[in-house]
C-alpha cells in the first residue's frame, strides 16, 4: 500500500518551501523594478538565471543521491554513510570548475554580446565575477538537499529551499530600499545567503554521516561509480534543460536589448513559479518511485503517477485558466497599466506552456527515479537542436511574443514524449513480471 499520508505531507512541505518565496517575490519584484529600472532589473534576472543554470555542475549527482539513498534505505544497506560522504565530495569539486567557467563565459558575453552601455558593463562584470563564487555553494547545496530528500525528510529540505528563495528576493529588496542600486552589492547578499544555507543544511545531514563502514574504501569507489552512471546522463539533462530555460533570455537581451528583456522575464518568472505545485509533488514522489522500482512494484508505480497527474489537473488547471482570463487586470494592479498592455498576451501564451510543463514533472520523475535518465537526456538534446534555431529565427521577426510561442510549443511536446516514454517503460516492465 502506498503511504499517501507521507507522500501528501511531503508534497505539502515542498509546496510551502517554494510557495513562500513566490509571495515574497510578488512583493519585491515591483519594488526592485521601480528602483533599478528596466535595464538593471533585466540584468539582475540574468544574474539569477546564470547562478541557477551553472548549478548544473552538480552533474546530476544531487538527484542521483536522492535516488541512491532511497534505494539503500529500501534494501536496508548499512553503508549509506559512505554513500553520503562520496556524494558530497563528488558535487563540490565540479562546482569549483563551474565557478571558473562561469567567470570566463560571463566576461565574454558581457563584453562581446550584451547590448548595454559601458558604465553598466563595469558594475555587471564585477557582479558576475563574484556571482561565480556561489557556484560551489549551489552544487554542495544540491547534494545536501538530495540526501535529505532521499530520506524523505521533506520538512527540513523544504524549509531550506523556502528560506533560500525568500532571501533570494528579500536581500536585494532590502538593499535597494536602503538606497543602494549596485548589482555588485546585491550579488554579495546572495552569496551570504547561500553560505548560511549550506551551513544549516550540513548541520541536518551530519547525523546521517556518523556511521563508519569497515569496507569504506571499496564502498566509496562502488558508490562513486553508481552515482556517476546515474549522473552522466542526468548531467546531459541538467546542461540542456536549464539551458533551454535560460537561452531565450540571453538571446532576447543580445538581439532586442536588456530593456525589452524585462517584458519577457517578469511574466515568465511569475508563471514559472506556478511550477512549485508539480515540483512539490514530483519531489515527494521521486524517492518513492525509486523505492517502488527497487521492489519491482509496477502497479503501485502506475497508481502513483496517475495520482500525480490528477493532483496537477485539479489544482493547476483551474488556476491557469483564471490567470489567463484576468492576466491584464492582475498585471495592472501588480505593476501598472502600461506594463500590462505590453505583457498581457505574453503571460497567456506562457501559461499554456506552464500547464504542460507541470504535467511533464510526473513522467520525468518516474523515468529518472527508475534509472531511465538516458531517455530523458536524449529527448532534451533533440529539443535543444530544434529550439535554439527557432529562437534565433523568430525573436528578430516576432520579438518576445515569438519567444513565448516557441517556449510553449517546446514544453507541450516535451510532456507528450515524456508521457509516452513513461507509459512504454511501465508496460514493458509489467510484461517482465511473473
N, C-alpha and C positions, 0 to 999 in steps of 0.2 A: 504493500500500500504506500502511495506517495504521501509524504508528510506535508500536506498542503498548508498546515498552520505554520510550519517552519519556513516554507518557501514564501508564503504570502507575507509573513513578518519580515523576511529578508528583503523582499521587494519593496515593502513599505519603508524600511530603513534606508534602502538605496534611493527611493523617491524623495525622502526627506533630505538626504545628503546632497542631492542635486537640485532639489526644488528651492531650498532656502537661498542658494546663490542666485537663482533666477529672480527671486523677489528683490534681492539687493541690487541686481543688475538693472531691473526696471526703474529703480530709484536713481542709481548712479549714472547710467548712460546719458540721460538728458543733461545732467549737471556737467559731466565730462565733455559732452558735445558742445554745450554752451561756452564752457571755459576754454577749451582747447581750440575750438573752431573745426571746420570740416577737414582741413588738411591734416592737422596734428592728430585729431581723433582717428582719422583713417590710418595714419602711421602707427598709432597705438594698437589698432586692431591687427596690423601686420606683425607687430612685436608679439602680441598674444598668440597669433597664429603660428609664428616661427617657433616659439617656445614649445607650443603643443606639438607641432609637426616633428621637431627634432627629438622629441621624446620617443620617436620610433627607434632610437638607438638602444632601446632595451632589447632589440632584436626578437621581440615576441616572447621573451623569457618571463615577463610578468604574467602573461596568460598561461604560459607553459607551467609556471609554478603553481598556479591555481589548479590546473588540470592534474599535475603530478601529485600535489598534496592531497587532492580529493581521492585519487586512485590509491595512494599509500594508506589513507585512512580506511578506505573500503577493504583493502587487503590486510589491515592492521599491521602494517610494516613498521618495525621499531626503529628503522634507520631514517626516519623523517627529519631528524635534526641535521643530519649530514646533507640531506637534500636542500634544506633551507640555507645552510652556510654556503654551499656550492652555488645556489641560485643567486644569492646576494652579491657574491664576488663577480659572477658572470654578467650581472646587469650594470655594475659600477664601472668596469673597465671600458666597455664600449661607450658609456656615457661621456667619459673623458674625451674619447675620439670624436664623438658627436659635437662636443663644445668647440673643438679646434676647427672642424669642418664648417660649423655654423658661422664661426667668426669670419672665415675667408669667403664663404659664399655670400654673406651679408655685405661685406665690403664691395664685392664685385657688383652685386645687384644695386646697391645704393649709388655707387659711382658711375655705373655704366648704363643702367636700365631705368631707374626710377626717375619720374618727372617731378622734381621738386627744386626749389631754389637752393643756392649754395649755402645760405645761412642755416637752413633747416637740415641740410646734409650733415653738418658738423655735429650737431646735437644727436642726430639719428645714428650716426656711426658710433658715437660714444655709447649710446643706449644699447645698440645691438651688440657691441663688444662685451658689455657687462651681462647682457641677457644670455650670451653664450655660456657664461659661468654657471647658469642654473641648470644646464642640461644633465650633468651627472646627478644632481639632486632629483630631477624629473625621473630619470631611469631607476634610481635607487628607490624612489617612492613607488614606482610601478611594481618593483619586485616585492617590496614590503606589503603593499596592498594586495598583491596576488596571493601572498601567503595567508593573510587574514581571510580573504575570500575563499581560499581552499579549505580552511577550517570552518567555513560558513559563519564567520564572525562578522556579520554584516553591520552590526551595531557600531563597532569601532571603525571599520573601514568606511562606512557611510559618514560617520562623524568627521573623519579626517578629510574625506572628499568634500563634504559640505563646508568645513572650516576653510579649506584652501580656496574653494570657489568664492566664498564670502570675502576673504582677504584679497582675492584677485580683483574684485571690484571696489571693495571698501578702501583699501590703502591708496589707490590712485585718486579716489574721490576726496579723501581727507587732504591729500597733498595739494590738489587744485583749489580746494576751499580755503587753504592756508595761503593762497596767492602764488603758488609755485607751479608753473606750467611746463617745467623741464621734463622731457621724456626720460632723461637720464635718471633723475631722482625717482620718477615713477618706477623705473626698472629696478632700482635699488630696493624699493619697498617690496617688489615682487620676489626678489631673491631672498630677502629676510623672511618672508612668509614661507618660502619653500624650506628654508633651514629649520624653522620651527616645526613644520610638518614632518620632516624626516626624523627629527629627534623624538617626537611624540610617537610616531609610527614604530620606530625601532624599540622604544620602551615597551610597547604592547606585543611586539613579535619576540622579544628576547626570551620570555619563558619557554617558548617552543624550541629554543636552541640549546637548552641546558643538557639534554640527554646526549651522552657520548657513545659512539659505537666502536667496538673493538676492531672492526674491519673498515675503519674510517676512510683510508686511502683508496681502497677498492671501490667502496660505495661512492665516494666523491667522483671518481672517474666515470663509473657507470651512470651516476646521476647526471653528470655533465653531458655525456653522450645522449642520454634520453632527452634532456632539456634542449640540446642543440638540434636534435632530429625534429622535435616539435617546433622549435623556434626558427629553424631555417626557412620553412615555408611561411610561418607566421610573420617573419621579418619581411618577406616579399609583400604580404598584405599590409603590414604596418608601414611600409615605404609607399606603396602605391595608393592605398585607400586614403590616408590623410593627405597625400599629395593632390589627389583629385578634389578634396575638400578645400585645400589651400590654393590650388593652382589658379582658379578663377579670380581670386582676389589679386594675386600678383600680376596676372595678365591684364586685368582691368586697370590696375594702378599704372602699369607701364604703357598701356595703349591710350586710355582715356584720362589718366591723371588721378592723383590721390584725392582730390576734392570730390570727384564723382564716385569714388570708391565708397564713401560713406553712405550714399543712397542705396548701395547694394549690401554692404556688410551689416548695417543696422537691422533691416528686416530679416536678413538671413540669420544673423546671430539670435534674434528673438524666436523665429520659428524653429530653428535647430534646437533651441532649449526645450522644445516640446519632446525631444527625443529622450529627455530624462525619464519619461514614463516607460518606453520599451527598454531603455538601457537598465533601468532598475529591475525590470522583470528578467531580462536576459542575464544580468549579472548574478541574480539569485538562482536562476535555472542552470547556469553553466556548470558549476561543480556537481549539481545533481545529474545533469546529462552525462558527465564524466563517470560518476559512480554507477549509474544505470548501465552504461556501456561496459564497464568493468564486470558487472554482474550479468551482462548479456540479456538484459530485460527490455526487449524491444517494445512490447506492448505499453509499458509504463512510459517509455521514451516518446511514443506517439501520443499518448494521452497528455503528457506534459507539454509537448509542442502545441497541441490543439488548445490546451488551456491558455497558453501564452497568446496565441492568435485571438482568442475570444476576449481576453482582457484588453488587448490593444484596440480591437474593433469597438468595444463598448465604451472605453474611456476616451480614446484619442479621436475616433471618428466624429462624434458629435462636436467635440472641441474644435477640430479643424474646420468643420462646416460653419460653426458660429464665428470663428475668427475670419474666415474668408468673406462672409456676408458683411461683417461690421469692421473690416480692416481699416477703411478710410476714417471712420468715426473714431476708432480707438487710437489711430496714429495722430489724429488731430488733437485729441486730449493729451496724449503722452508727450508728443514733441510740439508740432504746430501744424497749421493748415497747409502751408507751403510744402512742408516735408511730406505730408500725407499725399498731396497731389502727385509728387514725384515718385513715390514708392508704393502706393496702394496696390497697383496692379502687380508689381513685383512680388509683394507679400502673398497674394493669392496664388500665383504660379508656384512659389516656393512651398506653400502649404500642401499642395498636391504631392510634391516630391517628398516632403517630410513624412506624410502619411505612409507612403510605400516604403520609405526608408525605415520607418518604425516597424512595419511588418517584417522587414528583412532581418531585424535583430534576432528573431527566433530561429530561423533556419541557419543563420550564421553561427549562433551559439551552439546549436545542435551539431553541426558539421565539425566545428573546431574542437568541441569538447570530446568528440569521438575520434579525433586524430585526423580528420579529413581536411587538414589545413592546406594541402597541396591543391585541392579542388577550388577552395575559395581564393587562394593566391593567384592561380591561373586565370580565374574569372576576372579578378581585379586588373590583371595585366592587360587582358583583352579590352576591358572597358577603357583603360587609360589610353590605349592606342587609338581608340575612336574618339575619346573625349577631348583630348588636347587639340587635335587638328580642327575639330568643330568649334572650339573656343576661339582659336586664332582666326577662324573664318567668320564667325558670326558676331563676335564682340565689336569689330570695326563697323560692321553693317547694321546691327540691331542694338548695339550698346548693352547696357546692363540687363535689359529685358531678354536679349538673346542669350546672355549667360545664364539667366534664371531658367529659361526654357530648356537649355541643354542639360543643366544640373538636374532638373526634374525628370527629364527623359532618362537620364542615366540611372537615377535612383529607382525608377519604376522597373526598368529592365533588370537591374541588379536583384530586386526582390523576386521577379518572375523566375530567373535562372536559379537563384539560391533555393527557392521553394521546390523546384523540380529536382534539383540535385539531392536535397534532403529527403524528399519522398522516395526517390530511387534508392538511396542508401538504406533507409529503413525497410523498404520492401525487400531489398536484396538480402539484408541480414535476417529477415524473417524466414526466408526460404532455407537459410543455412541451419536454422534451429531444428532440433529433432522433434 
